[in-house]
Amino acid sequence: MLARATSGRYAGGRHGTVNGIRMKPKIPARSLGKRTIVIGNSGSGKSTLARQLSERLSVPVIDLDTLHWETAGYGLKRDEKVAACMAAKAASEERWVIEGVYGWLAAVAAPRATALIWLDLSWSECRAGLIERGPRRGADADAFAALLAWGEAYWSRSTSSSHEGHRRMFEAFASPKLKLQSRGEIDAFLARM
């Protein structure tokens, strides 16, 4: 992996297929090893991908949920100015993977990011991911139902934390970027690193 990281080869390899998925190289491995943002809908696999990148690249992970919410759980939003300051402080570090759905917080880190990965999965894949992992951070059945409804509305919202908001962020991002649209593409990307 170090040879690839220093040689400038692309993560995802050269054009080819892995498990029948055609991979298009977009992100030089050396960019991934510095400061990577992972965005996508709830249940798309952001946390899992960020954790795997963290382990492979020996970089810390910052979960935007921990900046957006007052406590480790859900329910009480942190003051937006405070959350933005926390995101800026995290982004000032030399190496990281920042992951989350909150486009407005990811945008704070974007100027320092060396790579962006958008997990643009279908609702059926995101829903399956949410159901498989179940409620997190102390969420009860009502909070989990609200999360499912919020995730399903990803395509109809117009905020920075929506499909449209993530598309705009992805298109505006000038450094190396990659859009993965299925669990198979995510697995193939990781297999080629």
MARBA-3410 file (N, C-alpha, C, O; in Angstrom, 1 decimal):
193
0.8,-1.2,0.0,0.0,0.0,0.0,0.9,1.3,0.0,0.5,2.2,-0.7 ~ 2.0,1.3,0.7,2.8,2.5,0.7,3.4,2.8,-0.6,3.5,3.9,-1.0 ~ 3.7,1.7,-1.4,4.3,2.0,-2.7,3.2,2.7,-3.6,3.6,3.6,-4.3 ~ 2.0,2.2,-3.5,0.9,2.9,-4.2,0.7,4.3,-3.8,0.5,5.2,-4.6 ~ 0.8,4.5,-2.5,0.5,5.8,-1.9,1.5,6.8,-2.4,1.2,8.0,-2.5
2.8,6.4,-2.5,3.8,7.3,-2.9,4.1,7.4,-4.4,4.7,8.3,-4.9 ~ 3.5,6.4,-5.2,3.8,6.4,-6.6,2.9,7.3,-7.4,3.1,7.6,-8.6 ~ 1.8,7.7,-6.8,0.8,8.5,-7.5,-0.2,7.7,-8.2,-1.0,8.3,-8.9 ~ -0.2,6.3,-8.1,-1.3,5.5,-8.7,-2.6,5.9,-8.1,-2.7,6.4,-7.0 ~ -3.6,5.6,-8.8,-5.0,6.0,-8.4,-5.5,4.9,-7.5,-5.4,3.7,-7.8
-6.2,5.3,-6.4,-6.9,4.3,-5.6,-8.1,3.9,-6.5,-8.7,4.7,-7.1 ~ -8.3,2.6,-6.5,-9.3,2.0,-7.4,-8.5,1.4,-8.6,-9.2,0.8,-9.4 ~ -7.2,1.6,-8.7,-6.4,1.0,-9.8,-6.7,1.7,-11.1,-7.3,2.7,-11.2 ~ -6.1,1.1,-12.1,-6.3,1.6,-13.5,-7.7,1.1,-13.9,-8.4,0.3,-13.2 ~ -8.2,1.7,-15.1,-9.5,1.2,-15.5,-9.5,-0.3,-15.6,-8.6,-0.9,-16.1
-10.6,-0.9,-15.1,-10.7,-2.3,-15.1,-11.9,-2.7,-14.3,-12.7,-1.8,-13.9 ~ -12.1,-4.0,-14.1,-13.3,-4.4,-13.3,-12.8,-5.2,-12.1,-11.8,-5.9,-12.1 ~ -13.6,-5.1,-11.0,-13.4,-5.9,-9.8,-14.8,-6.4,-9.5,-15.7,-5.7,-9.3 ~ -14.9,-7.7,-9.4,-16.2,-8.4,-9.1,-17.3,-7.9,-10.1,-18.4,-7.7,-9.7 ~ -16.9,-7.7,-11.4,-17.8,-7.3,-12.4,-18.2,-5.8,-12.4,-19.0,-5.3,-13.2
-17.6,-5.0,-11.5,-17.8,-3.6,-11.4,-16.7,-2.8,-12.1,-15.5,-3.0,-11.8 ~ -17.1,-2.0,-13.1,-16.1,-1.2,-13.8,-15.6,-0.1,-12.9,-16.5,0.8,-12.5 ~ -14.3,0.0,-12.6,-13.8,1.1,-11.8,-13.1,2.1,-12.6,-12.3,1.8,-13.5 ~ -13.4,3.4,-12.3,-12.8,4.5,-13.0,-11.9,5.2,-12.0,-12.4,5.7,-11.0 ~ -10.6,5.2,-12.2,-9.8,5.9,-11.2,-10.0,7.4,-11.2,-10.1,8.0,-12.2
-10.2,7.9,-10.0,-10.5,9.3,-9.8,-9.6,9.9,-8.7,-9.3,11.1,-8.7 ~ -9.2,9.1,-7.7,-8.5,9.7,-6.6,-7.1,9.1,-6.4,-6.9,7.9,-6.2 ~ -6.0,10.0,-6.6,-4.7,9.4,-6.3,-4.6,9.0,-4.9,-5.1,9.6,-4.0 ~ -4.0,7.8,-4.7,-3.9,7.2,-3.3,-3.2,8.2,-2.4,-3.6,8.2,-1.2 ~ -2.3,9.0,-2.8,-1.6,9.9,-1.9,-2.6,11.0,-1.4,-2.4,11.5,-0.3
-3.6,11.3,-2.2,-4.6,12.3,-1.8,-5.5,11.7,-0.7,-5.9,12.4,0.3 ~ -5.9,10.4,-0.8,-6.7,9.7,0.2,-6.0,9.7,1.5,-6.7,9.8,2.6 ~ -4.7,9.5,1.5,-4.0,9.4,2.8,-3.8,10.7,3.6,-3.3,10.7,4.7 ~ -4.3,11.8,3.0,-4.2,13.1,3.7,-5.5,13.5,4.4,-5.6,13.3,5.6 ~ -6.4,14.1,3.6,-7.6,14.6,4.2,-8.8,14.3,3.3,-8.9,14.9,2.2
-9.6,13.3,3.6,-10.7,12.8,2.8,-12.0,13.1,3.5,-12.2,12.8,4.7 ~ -13.0,13.6,2.7,-14.4,13.8,3.1,-15.2,12.7,2.5,-15.1,12.4,1.3 ~ -16.0,12.0,3.3,-17.0,11.0,2.8,-18.4,11.6,3.1,-18.7,11.7,4.3 ~ -19.2,11.8,2.1,-20.6,12.3,2.2,-21.5,11.2,1.6,-21.1,10.4,0.9 ~ -22.8,11.3,2.0,-23.8,10.5,1.5,-25.0,10.4,2.4,-25.0,11.0,3.5
-26.0,9.8,2.0,-27.3,9.7,2.8,-27.1,8.8,4.0,-26.1,8.0,4.1 ~ -28.0,8.9,5.0,-28.0,8.0,6.1,-28.1,6.6,5.6,-28.9,6.3,4.8 ~ -27.3,5.7,6.2,-27.3,4.3,5.8,-26.5,3.9,4.6,-26.5,2.8,4.2 ~ -25.8,4.9,3.9,-25.1,4.6,2.7,-23.8,3.9,3.0,-23.2,3.3,2.0 ~ -23.3,3.9,4.2,-22.1,3.2,4.5,-20.9,4.2,4.8,-19.7,3.8,4.7
-21.2,5.5,5.0,-20.1,6.5,5.3,-19.2,6.1,6.4,-18.0,6.1,6.3 ~ -19.8,5.7,7.5,-19.1,5.4,8.7,-18.2,4.2,8.5,-17.0,4.1,8.9 ~ -18.8,3.2,7.9,-18.0,1.9,7.6,-16.8,2.2,6.6,-15.7,1.8,6.9 ~ -17.1,3.0,5.6,-16.0,3.3,4.6,-14.9,4.1,5.3,-13.7,3.9,5.1 ~ -15.4,5.1,6.1,-14.4,6.0,6.8,-13.5,5.2,7.7,-12.3,5.4,7.8
-14.2,4.3,8.5,-13.4,3.4,9.4,-12.4,2.6,8.6,-11.2,2.4,9.1 ~ -12.8,2.0,7.5,-11.9,1.2,6.7,-10.7,2.0,6.1,-9.6,1.6,6.1 ~ -11.0,3.2,5.7,-10.0,4.1,5.2,-9.0,4.5,6.3,-7.8,4.5,6.1 ~ -9.6,4.8,7.5,-8.8,5.1,8.6,-7.8,4.0,9.0,-6.6,4.2,9.2 ~ -8.3,2.8,9.0,-7.4,1.6,9.3,-6.4,1.4,8.3,-5.2,1.2,8.6
-6.7,1.5,7.0,-5.7,1.3,5.9,-4.7,2.4,5.8,-3.6,2.2,5.4 ~ -5.1,3.6,6.1,-4.3,4.8,5.9,-3.7,5.4,7.2,-2.9,6.3,7.1 ~ -4.1,4.8,8.3,-3.6,5.3,9.6,-3.9,6.8,9.8,-3.0,7.5,10.2 ~ -5.2,7.1,9.6,-5.6,8.5,9.8,-6.8,8.5,10.8,-7.6,7.5,10.8 ~ -7.0,9.5,11.6,-8.2,9.5,12.4,-9.5,9.8,11.7,-9.5,10.4,10.6
-10.6,9.3,12.3,-11.9,9.6,11.7,-12.7,10.6,12.5,-12.6,10.5,13.7 ~ -13.3,11.6,11.9,-14.2,12.5,12.5,-15.6,12.3,12.0,-15.8,12.4,10.8 ~ -16.5,12.0,12.9,-17.9,11.7,12.5,-18.7,13.0,12.7,-18.7,13.6,13.8 ~ -19.3,13.6,11.7,-19.9,14.9,11.8,-21.1,14.8,12.7,-21.6,15.9,13.2 ~ -21.7,13.6,13.0,-22.8,13.5,14.0,-22.3,14.0,15.3,-23.0,14.6,16.1
-21.0,13.7,15.7,-20.5,14.1,17.0,-20.3,15.7,17.1,-20.2,16.2,18.2 ~ -20.3,16.3,15.9,-20.2,17.8,15.9,-21.5,18.4,15.9,-21.8,19.5,16.5 ~ -22.5,17.8,15.1,-23.8,18.3,14.9,-24.7,18.2,16.2,-25.5,19.1,16.4 ~ -24.5,17.1,16.9,-25.4,16.9,18.1,-24.6,17.2,19.4,-23.4,17.1,19.5 ~ -25.4,17.7,20.4,-24.8,18.1,21.7,-24.1,17.0,22.4,-23.1,17.2,22.9
-24.7,15.8,22.4,-24.2,14.7,23.1,-23.9,13.6,22.1,-24.1,13.7,20.9 ~ -23.5,12.4,22.6,-23.3,11.3,21.8,-24.5,10.7,21.1,-24.5,10.0,20.2 ~ -25.7,11.1,21.6,-26.9,10.7,21.0,-27.5,11.7,20.0,-26.8,12.5,19.5 ~ -28.8,11.5,19.8,-29.5,12.4,18.9,-30.5,13.2,19.7,-30.9,12.9,20.8 ~ -31.0,14.3,19.1,-32.1,15.0,19.7,-31.8,16.5,20.0,-32.7,17.3,19.6
-30.7,16.9,20.5,-30.4,18.2,20.8,-29.2,18.7,19.9,-28.1,18.3,20.1 ~ -29.6,19.6,18.9,-28.6,20.1,18.0,-27.7,21.0,18.7,-28.1,21.8,19.6 ~ -26.4,21.0,18.3,-25.4,21.9,18.9,-25.6,23.2,18.1,-26.0,23.3,17.0 ~ -25.3,24.3,18.8,-25.3,25.6,18.2,-24.4,25.6,16.9,-23.3,25.1,16.9 ~ -25.0,26.1,15.8,-24.3,25.9,14.5,-23.0,26.6,14.4,-22.0,26.0,13.8
-22.8,27.7,15.1,-21.5,28.4,15.1,-20.5,27.6,15.8,-19.3,27.5,15.4 ~ -20.9,27.0,16.9,-20.0,26.1,17.7,-19.6,24.9,16.9,-18.5,24.5,16.8 ~ -20.6,24.2,16.3,-20.4,23.1,15.4,-19.4,23.4,14.3,-18.5,22.6,14.0 ~ -19.6,24.5,13.6,-18.7,24.9,12.5,-17.3,25.2,13.0,-16.4,24.8,12.4 ~ -17.2,25.8,14.2,-15.8,26.0,14.8,-15.2,24.6,15.1,-14.0,24.5,14.8
-16.0,23.7,15.6,-15.4,22.4,15.9,-15.0,21.7,14.6,-13.9,21.0,14.5 ~ -15.8,21.9,13.5,-15.4,21.3,12.2,-14.1,21.9,11.7,-13.3,21.2,11.1 ~ -14.0,23.2,11.8,-12.8,23.9,11.3,-11.6,23.5,12.1,-10.5,23.3,11.5 ~ -11.7,23.3,13.4,-10.6,22.8,14.2,-10.2,21.4,13.8,-9.0,21.1,13.6 ~ -11.2,20.5,13.6,-10.9,19.2,13.1,-10.2,19.2,11.7,-9.2,18.4,11.5
-10.7,20.0,10.9,-10.1,20.1,9.5,-8.7,20.7,9.5,-8.0,20.5,8.5 ~ -8.3,21.4,10.5,-7.0,22.1,10.6,-5.9,21.0,10.8,-4.7,21.3,10.7 ~ -6.3,19.8,11.3,-5.3,18.8,11.5,-4.7,18.4,10.2,-5.2,18.6,9.1 ~ -3.5,17.7,10.2,-2.8,17.4,9.0,-3.4,16.2,8.2,-3.4,16.2,7.0 ~ -3.9,15.2,9.0,-4.5,14.1,8.3,-5.8,13.7,8.9,-5.9,13.7,10.2
-6.8,13.3,8.1,-8.1,12.8,8.7,-9.0,12.3,7.6,-8.7,12.4,6.4 ~ -10.0,11.6,8.0,-11.2,11.2,7.2,-12.4,11.8,8.0,-12.6,11.5,9.1 ~ -13.1,12.7,7.3,-14.3,13.3,7.9,-15.5,12.7,7.2,-15.5,12.8,5.9 ~ -16.5,12.2,7.9,-17.6,11.6,7.3,-18.9,12.1,7.9,-19.0,12.3,9.1 ~ -19.9,12.2,7.0,-21.2,12.6,7.5,-22.2,13.0,6.4,-21.8,13.2,5.3
-23.4,13.2,6.8,-24.5,13.6,5.9,-24.6,15.1,5.9,-25.1,15.7,4.9 ~ -24.1,15.8,6.9,-24.3,17.2,7.1,-23.4,18.0,6.1,-22.2,18.3,6.4 ~ -23.9,18.4,5.0,-23.2,19.1,4.0,-22.6,20.4,4.4,-21.5,20.8,4.0 ~ -23.4,21.1,5.3,-22.9,22.4,5.8,-21.7,22.3,6.6,-20.8,23.2,6.7 ~ -21.5,21.2,7.4,-20.3,21.0,8.2,-19.2,20.4,7.3,-18.0,20.8,7.5
-19.5,19.5,6.4,-18.5,19.0,5.4,-17.9,20.2,4.6,-16.7,20.2,4.3 ~ -18.7,21.2,4.3,-18.3,22.3,3.5,-17.2,23.2,4.3,-16.4,23.8,3.7 ~ -17.3,23.1,5.6,-16.3,23.8,6.4,-14.9,23.2,6.2,-13.9,23.9,6.2 ~ -14.9,21.9,6.1,-13.7,21.1,6.0,-13.2,21.1,4.5,-12.0,20.8,4.3 ~ -14.1,21.3,3.6,-13.8,21.1,2.1,-12.6,21.9,1.6,-11.8,21.3,0.8
-12.3,23.1,2.0,-11.2,23.8,1.5,-9.8,23.1,1.9,-8.9,23.3,1.2 ~ -9.8,22.4,3.0,-8.6,21.7,3.3,-8.5,20.2,2.8,-7.5,19.6,3.0 ~ -9.6,19.7,2.3,-9.7,18.3,1.9,-8.9,18.1,0.6,-8.8,18.9,-0.3 ~ -8.2,16.9,0.6,-7.5,16.5,-0.6,-8.2,15.5,-1.4,-7.8,15.2,-2.5 ~ -9.4,15.0,-0.9,-10.2,14.1,-1.7,-11.6,14.1,-1.1,-11.8,14.4,0.0
-12.6,13.8,-2.0,-14.0,13.7,-1.6,-14.6,12.4,-2.2,-14.4,12.1,-3.4 ~ -15.3,11.7,-1.4,-16.0,10.5,-1.9,-17.5,10.7,-1.5,-17.8,10.9,-0.4 ~ -18.3,10.6,-2.6,-19.8,10.7,-2.4,-20.4,9.3,-2.6,-20.2,8.7,-3.6 ~ -21.0,8.8,-1.5,-21.7,7.5,-1.6,-23.1,7.8,-2.0,-24.0,8.1,-1.2 ~ -23.4,7.7,-3.3,-24.7,8.1,-3.9,-25.5,6.8,-4.2,-25.7,6.4,-5.3
-25.9,6.1,-3.1,-26.6,4.9,-3.2,-28.1,5.1,-3.3,-28.6,6.1,-2.8 ~ -28.8,4.1,-3.8,-30.3,4.1,-3.8,-30.9,4.1,-2.4,-30.2,3.7,-1.5 ~ -32.1,4.5,-2.3,-32.8,4.4,-1.0,-32.9,3.0,-0.6,-32.8,2.7,0.6 ~ -33.1,2.1,-1.5,-33.3,0.7,-1.0,-32.0,0.2,-0.4,-32.0,-0.5,0.6 ~ -30.8,0.6,-0.9,-29.5,0.2,-0.3,-29.3,0.9,1.1,-28.8,0.3,2.0
-29.6,2.2,1.1,-29.5,3.0,2.3,-30.4,2.5,3.4,-30.0,2.3,4.6 ~ -31.7,2.2,3.1,-32.6,1.7,4.0,-32.2,0.3,4.6,-32.2,0.1,5.8 ~ -31.7,-0.5,3.7,-31.2,-1.8,4.2,-30.0,-1.6,5.1,-29.9,-2.4,6.1 ~ -29.1,-0.7,4.8,-28.0,-0.4,5.7,-28.5,0.1,7.1,-27.9,-0.3,8.1 ~ -29.5,1.0,7.1,-30.0,1.5,8.4,-30.7,0.3,9.2,-30.5,0.2,10.4
-31.5,-0.5,8.5,-32.2,-1.6,9.2,-31.1,-2.6,9.7,-31.3,-3.0,10.9 ~ -30.1,-2.9,8.9,-29.1,-3.8,9.4,-28.4,-3.3,10.6,-28.1,-4.1,11.6 ~ -28.0,-2.0,10.7,-27.3,-1.5,11.8,-28.2,-1.2,13.0,-27.8,-1.3,14.2 ~ -29.5,-0.9,12.7,-30.4,-0.7,13.8,-30.2,0.7,14.4,-29.3,1.5,14.0 ~ -31.0,1.0,15.5,-30.8,2.3,16.2,-29.4,2.4,16.8,-28.9,1.5,17.3
-28.9,3.6,16.7,-27.6,3.9,17.3,-27.7,5.1,18.3,-28.6,5.8,18.3 ~ -26.6,5.2,19.1,-26.4,6.3,20.0,-27.7,6.5,20.9,-28.1,7.7,21.1 ~ -28.2,5.5,21.4,-29.3,5.6,22.3,-30.7,5.9,21.7,-31.6,6.3,22.4 ~ -30.8,5.9,20.4,-32.1,6.2,19.7,-33.1,5.1,20.1,-32.8,3.9,20.1 ~ -34.4,5.6,20.3,-35.5,4.7,20.6,-36.2,4.4,19.3,-35.8,4.9,18.2
-37.3,3.6,19.3,-38.0,3.3,18.1,-38.5,4.5,17.4,-38.5,4.5,16.1 ~ -39.0,5.5,18.1,-39.5,6.7,17.4,-38.4,7.5,16.7,-38.6,7.9,15.6 ~ -37.3,7.6,17.4,-36.2,8.3,16.8,-35.7,7.5,15.6,-35.3,8.2,14.6 ~ -35.6,6.2,15.6,-35.2,5.4,14.5,-36.2,5.6,13.3,-35.8,5.7,12.2 ~ -37.5,5.6,13.6,-38.5,5.8,12.6,-38.3,7.2,11.9,-38.4,7.3,10.7
-38.0,8.2,12.7,-37.8,9.5,12.2,-36.5,9.5,11.3,-36.5,10.2,10.3 ~ -35.5,8.8,11.7,-34.3,8.7,10.9,-34.6,8.0,9.6,-34.1,8.5,8.5 ~ -35.4,7.0,9.6,-35.7,6.3,8.3,-36.5,7.3,7.4,-36.3,7.3,6.2 ~ -37.4,8.1,8.0,-38.2,9.0,7.2,-37.3,10.1,6.6,-37.4,10.5,5.5 ~ -36.3,10.6,7.5,-35.4,11.6,7.0,-34.5,11.1,5.9,-34.3,11.8,4.9
-34.0,9.9,6.1,-33.2,9.3,5.0,-33.9,9.1,3.7,-33.4,9.3,2.6 ~ -35.2,8.7,3.8,-36.0,8.5,2.6,-36.2,9.9,1.9,-36.4,9.9,0.6 ~ -36.3,11.0,2.6,-36.5,12.3,2.0,-35.2,12.9,1.5,-35.3,14.1,1.0 ~ -34.1,12.2,1.5,-32.8,12.7,1.0,-33.0,13.3,-0.4,-32.3,14.3,-0.7 ~ -33.8,12.7,-1.3,-33.9,13.1,-2.7,-34.9,14.3,-2.8,-34.9,15.0,-3.9
-35.8,14.5,-1.9,-36.7,15.6,-2.0,-36.4,16.9,-1.2,-36.9,17.9,-1.5 ~ -35.4,16.7,-0.3,-35.0,17.9,0.4,-34.1,18.8,-0.5,-33.6,18.3,-1.5 ~ -33.9,20.0,-0.1,-33.0,20.9,-1.0,-31.9,21.5,-0.1,-31.3,22.4,-0.6 ~ -31.7,21.0,1.1,-30.7,21.5,2.0,-29.3,21.0,1.6,-29.2,20.2,0.7 ~ -28.3,21.5,2.3,-26.9,21.0,2.0,-26.8,19.6,2.4,-25.8,18.9,2.0
-27.7,19.0,3.2,-27.7,17.6,3.6,-28.6,16.7,2.8,-29.1,15.7,3.3 ~ -28.8,17.1,1.6,-29.7,16.4,0.7,-28.9,15.8,-0.5,-27.7,16.1,-0.7 ~ -29.6,15.1,-1.4,-28.9,14.6,-2.6,-28.5,15.8,-3.4,-27.4,15.8,-4.0 ~ -29.4,16.8,-3.6,-29.0,18.0,-4.3,-27.8,18.7,-3.7,-26.9,19.2,-4.4 ~ -27.9,18.9,-2.4,-26.8,19.5,-1.7,-25.4,18.8,-1.9,-24.4,19.4,-2.1
-25.5,17.5,-1.8,-24.3,16.7,-2.0,-23.8,16.7,-3.4,-22.6,16.8,-3.7 ~ -24.8,16.8,-4.4,-24.4,16.9,-5.8,-23.7,18.2,-6.1,-22.6,18.2,-6.7 ~ -24.2,19.3,-5.5,-23.6,20.6,-5.7,-22.2,20.6,-5.1,-21.2,21.1,-5.7 ~ -22.0,20.0,-3.9,-20.7,20.0,-3.2,-19.7,19.2,-4.1,-18.6,19.6,-4.3 ~ -20.2,18.0,-4.6,-19.4,17.1,-5.4,-18.9,17.9,-6.7,-17.7,17.8,-7.0
-19.8,18.5,-7.4,-19.5,19.2,-8.6,-18.5,20.4,-8.4,-17.7,20.6,-9.2 ~ -18.7,21.1,-7.2,-17.8,22.2,-7.0,-16.5,21.8,-6.4,-15.5,22.7,-6.5 ~ -16.3,20.6,-6.0,-15.0,20.2,-5.3,-14.0,20.1,-6.4,-14.1,19.3,-7.4 ~ -12.9,20.9,-6.3,-11.9,20.9,-7.4,-10.8,19.9,-7.2,-10.1,19.6,-8.2 ~ -10.6,19.3,-6.1,-9.6,18.3,-5.9,-10.1,16.9,-6.3,-11.3,16.8,-6.7
-9.3,15.8,-6.3,-9.7,14.5,-6.7,-11.0,14.1,-5.9,-11.1,14.3,-4.7 ~ -11.9,13.5,-6.7,-13.2,13.0,-6.1,-13.7,11.8,-6.8,-13.2,11.4,-7.9 ~ -14.6,11.1,-6.1,-15.1,9.8,-6.6,-16.5,9.6,-6.1,-16.8,9.9,-5.0 ~ -17.4,9.3,-7.0,-18.8,8.9,-6.7,-19.0,7.4,-6.8,-18.7,6.9,-7.9 ~ -19.4,6.8,-5.7,-19.7,5.4,-5.7,-21.2,5.2,-5.5,-21.8,5.8,-4.7
-21.8,4.3,-6.4,-23.2,4.3,-6.4,-23.8,2.9,-6.0,-25.0,2.7,-6.2 ~ -23.0,2.0,-5.5,-23.6,0.8,-5.0,-22.6,0.2,-3.9,-21.4,0.6,-3.9 ~ -23.1,-0.8,-3.2,-22.2,-1.5,-2.2,-21.1,-2.2,-3.0,-20.0,-2.3,-2.5 ~ -21.5,-2.7,-4.1,-20.5,-3.4,-5.0,-19.3,-2.5,-5.4,-18.2,-2.9,-5.4 ~ -19.7,-1.2,-5.8,-18.6,-0.3,-6.1,-17.8,0.1,-4.9,-16.6,0.3,-5.1
-18.4,0.2,-3.8,-17.6,0.5,-2.6,-16.6,-0.6,-2.3,-15.5,-0.4,-2.0 ~ -17.1,-1.9,-2.3,-16.3,-3.0,-2.1,-15.1,-3.1,-3.1,-14.0,-3.4,-2.7 ~ -15.5,-2.9,-4.4,-14.5,-2.9,-5.4,-13.4,-1.8,-5.2,-12.2,-2.1,-5.4 ~ -13.8,-0.6,-4.8,-12.9,0.5,-4.5,-11.9,0.1,-3.4,-10.7,0.3,-3.6 ~ -12.5,-0.5,-2.4,-11.6,-0.9,-1.2,-10.7,-2.0,-1.6,-9.5,-2.1,-1.2
-11.2,-2.9,-2.5,-10.3,-4.1,-2.9,-9.2,-3.6,-3.7,-8.1,-4.3,-3.7 ~ -9.3,-2.5,-4.5,-8.3,-2.0,-5.4,-7.3,-1.1,-4.7,-6.3,-0.7,-5.3 ~ -7.6,-0.7,-3.4,-6.6,0.2,-2.8,-5.3,-0.4,-2.5,-4.4,0.2,-1.9
END
